[in-house]
């Protein structure tokens, strides 16, 4: 078993090392689908522990010999985002377990973030908060100008709160698929927005605000994002149909 702990949290080494053993029977389940996220309390601190879905054989070989596991990437990318002045829960530790010499289960540990996701305030309401939507568009501009593409920037992976000046502040989670580049062309930026939401009126509004901030052609930007969303949704339906046939 490989256990990597941030220097700030080495005092919790014993607790962290036993997480794989206690995970199934302990903690409060926060999310349970493909991956499982649980909340643990230790030393008066609330931590989130994410256990990633066990990879299939080809992925296990790849993660063992050729690429970083999802947990390791989550840990490393947290630091990269914070250095870039993008808020995200810092990486406390990550754990990789092996079976027959190949990575099987892996875990990412971070502090619990108390902020709600923007999903409820935007996608899950008829009259969404346009001030919040404007701020979110500006946040995407900030990310993209810094060469950062969140791998899955849906509204459940972006948390928010208002500071003392009543300005919206954002924090990102589920960042292990993020991409970091020196610069991003418009095509990649707009393609990234297709994952924000399937609610088209909201996505159109966010894209319009985003394009204005970038000083890009608004209609061309909206058309580009909507075409990308069409393709994304079609691929998703095909995958679902293929799974249903198995």
Residue, then its C-alpha position, 0 to 999 in steps of 0.5 A: x500500500x502506498x500512502x502519501x501525506x502532505x507534510x502539514x498532516x503527518x501527525x495524522x499518519x496513523x489514522x490516514x493509513x487505516x482508512x482503507x480498512x475502516x472505509x466501508x464500515x465507518x464515516x458518513x456517506x455523502x455521495x455514492x455512485x461510481x465513486x464513493x465519498x464519505x465524511x470522517x471526523x478526526x482530531x476535531x477536523x472534518x475530512x472528505x475521503x473519496x474512494x474511486x471506482x476500482x479500475x478495470x484490468x487495462x486501467x490497472x495496468x496503466x495506473x501502475x506503470x504508465x500514468x498517475x492514478x486518479x487519487x494521485x492526480x487529485x492530490x497533485x492538482x489541488x496544489x497546482x490550483x491553489x498555486x494558481x490562486x484557484x480555490x479548492x480543498x487542499x490535498x491531505x493525502x492519497x492512498x493506493x492499494x495493490x492487488x496482484x501487483x496492480x493498483x486496485x483501490x485508491x483514495x483521496x483525502x481532503x478537508x470538508x468544504x462547507x459551501x454549497x454547489x451552484x447547481x441548486x441556485x442555478x440549474x435547479x430553479x426556474x428563475x436562476x440568479x443572474x448575478x451568480x451566473x455572471x460571476x460564474x462566467x467570469x470565473x470560467x474566464x479566470x480559469x481559462x486565461x490561466x490555462x486551466x480546463x476543469x475536466x468536469x466543470x458541471x455545476x455540482x463540482x463548483x461550490x460558492x459563497x459570498x464574501x464580506x463584500x457580497x461578491x461571489x467566490x468559487x471553489x472547485x472539486x473533483x479536479x483529477x481530470x483537469x488539464x493545465x496548459x500555457x495557453x488555451x485556444x478559443x475552441x478548447x475553452x468553448x468546448x470545455x463549457x459544454x459540460x457546465x449544464x444540460x439546461x440550455x437556456x442557462x448554458x446559453x446565458x453563461x456562454x454569452x456573458x463569457x464571450x462578452x468578457x473575452x471580447x469574442x463573437x457572442x453568437x458564434x460562441x453560443x453556436x460552438x458550445x451548443x454544437x459541442x453539447x449536442x455531440x456530447x449528449x449523443x455520445x452519452x446516449x450511445x454509451x447508455x444504449x450499449x450498456x443496456x444491451x450488455 
